[in-house]
């Protein structure tokens, strides 16, 4: 009876780890497609269509119907190349109505003149490039809570920003500036990790190990 229970346990582990290995292969295929889409969008950004669905990190072009309001907030404790600074975030309008927000990327300090300079460069272009992120209220684990009343910010959360700016954002996306003509910044691919092949191999090896354990136990019992 005990042998049968142990056998079933290892067979169950083998089945579950095999399924997880297959699932990681599926994720690998999805991630590779996403990376291809991101690379294509970086090379040939398309005009942003408010009625179209976008993956995260897709580079798009925003035309002159979009404008920035010079009322920045600054996300605390953001690093770039070992230096600690901030991410500057501004409201984004569409045809003079609040639409979303745009992250201008890393800045070393809360210098209003530097922000005005970036806004000026954007206004001098017929369009500017940014990449898409989902605008939600989902906060990452271990990130402190925003304190809108004190104007202290750690993450981009839709309801906090709507309350602070006293306006609703119609978009399901926010944007991150990614335009070398205006400001060099992080390639969106830097946010993607693609370790699914390694994860898949690990799960398949665990599945195989469980089968081997069953064979060893059965052989010892029969011997």
PLY file of the C-alpha trace (Angstrom):
ply
format ascii 1.0
element vertex 223
property float x
property float y
property float z
element edge 222
property int vertex1
property int vertex2
end_header
0.00 0.00 0.00
2.81 2.40 0.93
4.68 1.56 -2.29
1.56 2.27 -4.35
1.09 5.66 -2.64
4.69 6.66 -3.27
4.40 5.53 -6.89
1.24 7.60 -7.43
2.88 10.60 -5.78
5.88 10.56 -8.09
3.68 9.93 -11.13
1.56 12.92 -10.15
4.67 15.08 -9.73
5.94 13.88 -13.10
2.66 14.76 -14.82
2.39 18.20 -13.23
6.01 19.17 -13.97
5.60 17.95 -17.56
2.50 20.15 -17.96
4.43 23.12 -16.53
7.24 22.45 -19.01
4.78 22.48 -21.91
3.21 25.68 -20.58
6.64 27.37 -20.47
7.18 26.39 -24.12
3.87 28.06 -24.93
5.02 31.17 -23.04
8.34 31.07 -24.92
6.51 31.12 -28.25
4.30 34.00 -27.08
7.29 35.98 -25.77
9.25 35.52 -29.02
6.26 36.82 -31.00
6.00 39.81 -28.67
9.73 40.60 -29.04
9.35 40.46 -32.83
6.39 42.83 -32.64
8.32 45.23 -30.42
11.34 45.19 -32.73
9.12 45.85 -35.74
7.35 48.68 -33.96
10.66 50.30 -32.97
11.83 50.25 -36.57
8.50 51.43 -38.03
6.23 53.08 -35.43
2.61 53.41 -36.55
0.31 56.32 -35.74
-1.50 55.53 -32.49
-5.15 54.62 -33.05
-7.33 55.06 -29.95
-9.68 52.32 -31.17
-6.96 49.72 -31.66
-5.74 47.15 -29.12
-2.02 47.17 -28.31
0.33 44.86 -26.50
2.52 46.44 -23.86
5.85 47.95 -24.94
4.76 48.57 -28.55
6.31 51.72 -30.00
3.78 54.09 -31.57
3.71 57.61 -32.95
1.57 60.32 -31.34
0.58 63.18 -33.63
-0.20 66.82 -32.85
-3.67 65.95 -31.57
-1.83 64.90 -28.42
-0.30 67.51 -26.15
1.41 67.63 -22.75
0.42 69.67 -19.71
3.34 71.08 -17.77
2.20 69.76 -14.37
4.71 66.98 -13.65
4.85 64.51 -10.84
8.07 62.65 -10.06
8.32 58.94 -9.26
10.84 58.44 -6.48
13.97 56.29 -6.38
14.40 55.47 -10.06
17.87 54.45 -11.20
19.70 54.65 -14.50
23.28 53.46 -14.98
23.78 53.35 -11.22
22.51 56.89 -10.62
19.43 57.55 -8.48
16.86 60.02 -9.78
13.22 60.21 -10.78
10.78 59.47 -13.57
8.97 62.63 -14.71
5.28 62.01 -15.49
2.95 64.51 -17.19
-0.76 64.55 -18.11
-1.40 63.89 -21.80
-4.35 65.49 -23.60
-6.11 64.51 -26.80
-7.68 67.47 -28.63
-7.44 69.49 -25.41
-9.19 66.86 -23.25
-7.43 64.81 -20.58
-6.59 61.43 -22.11
-3.75 59.69 -20.27
-0.30 60.35 -18.90
3.19 60.11 -20.38
6.37 59.12 -18.59
9.25 61.25 -19.90
11.72 58.76 -18.47
14.62 59.21 -16.08
15.71 62.64 -14.87
18.44 63.40 -12.35
16.45 65.98 -10.37
13.14 67.82 -10.21
14.26 70.61 -12.49
11.23 72.41 -14.02
13.32 74.06 -16.73
14.55 70.66 -17.93
10.95 69.44 -18.18
9.96 72.59 -20.11
12.87 71.94 -22.48
11.67 68.40 -23.22
8.10 69.64 -23.75
9.44 72.29 -26.15
11.29 69.65 -28.17
8.12 67.53 -28.39
6.06 70.51 -29.57
8.62 71.20 -32.30
7.99 67.78 -33.84
5.06 66.87 -36.10
4.79 63.69 -34.05
6.74 61.96 -31.31
7.40 58.34 -30.41
6.45 56.53 -27.24
5.71 52.98 -26.18
2.57 51.63 -24.59
2.01 50.43 -21.03
-1.26 49.36 -19.41
-2.82 52.05 -17.22
-4.25 50.21 -14.20
-4.45 50.33 -10.41
-2.22 47.27 -10.02
0.70 48.10 -7.74
3.84 46.00 -7.74
4.65 44.10 -4.57
6.92 45.82 -2.03
6.47 49.24 -3.70
5.36 51.88 -1.18
1.92 53.45 -1.44
1.60 56.74 -3.29
0.85 59.78 -1.14
-0.99 62.12 -3.54
-1.87 64.67 -0.84
1.86 65.10 -0.15
2.76 64.82 -3.84
4.94 61.77 -3.14
4.82 59.10 -5.83
6.27 55.63 -6.29
4.17 54.10 -9.08
1.75 54.95 -11.86
-1.74 54.07 -10.60
-4.76 55.29 -12.53
-7.10 56.19 -9.64
-4.36 58.03 -7.71
-3.46 60.13 -10.75
-7.09 60.84 -11.65
-7.68 62.07 -8.11
-4.54 64.21 -8.12
-5.26 65.84 -11.49
-9.03 65.92 -10.81
-9.81 64.44 -14.19
-10.61 61.02 -15.62
-8.27 59.44 -18.16
-10.09 57.84 -21.09
-7.20 55.65 -22.18
-6.45 52.09 -21.06
-2.78 52.84 -21.80
-0.18 55.23 -20.57
2.89 56.09 -22.62
6.64 56.24 -22.11
8.66 58.63 -24.25
11.00 56.73 -26.57
12.27 59.17 -29.16
16.03 59.62 -29.73
15.31 62.97 -31.45
14.01 64.29 -28.14
15.54 62.27 -25.31
17.61 59.08 -25.34
16.15 56.55 -22.94
15.68 52.86 -22.20
14.70 50.55 -25.04
11.37 48.87 -24.14
12.99 45.47 -24.67
14.93 46.12 -21.46
11.72 45.41 -19.55
11.32 41.91 -21.05
12.82 38.79 -19.60
12.81 35.70 -21.76
13.92 32.78 -19.58
11.05 30.50 -20.55
13.27 27.98 -22.34
15.39 27.53 -19.20
12.25 27.19 -17.08
10.84 24.62 -19.50
14.02 22.50 -19.44
14.00 22.63 -15.63
10.40 21.38 -15.43
11.03 18.61 -17.97
14.10 17.45 -16.03
12.05 17.35 -12.82
9.40 15.33 -14.64
12.01 12.88 -15.92
13.58 12.64 -12.46
10.23 11.70 -10.95
9.77 8.91 -13.51
13.29 7.64 -12.78
12.49 7.64 -9.05
9.41 5.48 -9.72
11.50 2.99 -11.71
14.17 2.85 -8.99
11.60 2.29 -6.24
9.79 -0.39 -8.22
13.04 -2.17 -9.07
14.19 -2.20 -5.42
10.82 -3.53 -4.33
10.77 -6.29 -6.97
14.41 -7.13 -6.30
0 1
1 2
2 3
3 4
4 5
5 6
6 7
7 8
8 9
9 10
10 11
11 12
12 13
13 14
14 15
15 16
16 17
17 18
18 19
19 20
20 21
21 22
22 23
23 24
24 25
25 26
26 27
27 28
28 29
29 30
30 31
31 32
32 33
33 34
34 35
35 36
36 37
37 38
38 39
39 40
40 41
41 42
42 43
43 44
44 45
45 46
46 47
47 48
48 49
49 50
50 51
51 52
52 53
53 54
54 55
55 56
56 57
57 58
58 59
59 60
60 61
61 62
62 63
63 64
64 65
65 66
66 67
67 68
68 69
69 70
70 71
71 72
72 73
73 74
74 75
75 76
76 77
77 78
78 79
79 80
80 81
81 82
82 83
83 84
84 85
85 86
86 87
87 88
88 89
89 90
90 91
91 92
92 93
93 94
94 95
95 96
96 97
97 98
98 99
99 100
100 101
101 102
102 103
103 104
104 105
105 106
106 107
107 108
108 109
109 110
110 111
111 112
112 113
113 114
114 115
115 116
116 117
117 118
118 119
119 120
120 121
121 122
122 123
123 124
124 125
125 126
126 127
127 128
128 129
129 130
130 131
131 132
132 133
133 134
134 135
135 136
136 137
137 138
138 139
139 140
140 141
141 142
142 143
143 144
144 145
145 146
146 147
147 148
148 149
149 150
150 151
151 152
152 153
153 154
154 155
155 156
156 157
157 158
158 159
159 160
160 161
161 162
162 163
163 164
164 165
165 166
166 167
167 168
168 169
169 170
170 171
171 172
172 173
173 174
174 175
175 176
176 177
177 178
178 179
179 180
180 181
181 182
182 183
183 184
184 185
185 186
186 187
187 188
188 189
189 190
190 191
191 192
192 193
193 194
194 195
195 196
196 197
197 198
198 199
199 200
200 201
201 202
202 203
203 204
204 205
205 206
206 207
207 208
208 209
209 210
210 211
211 212
212 213
213 214
214 215
215 216
216 217
217 218
218 219
219 220
220 221
221 222
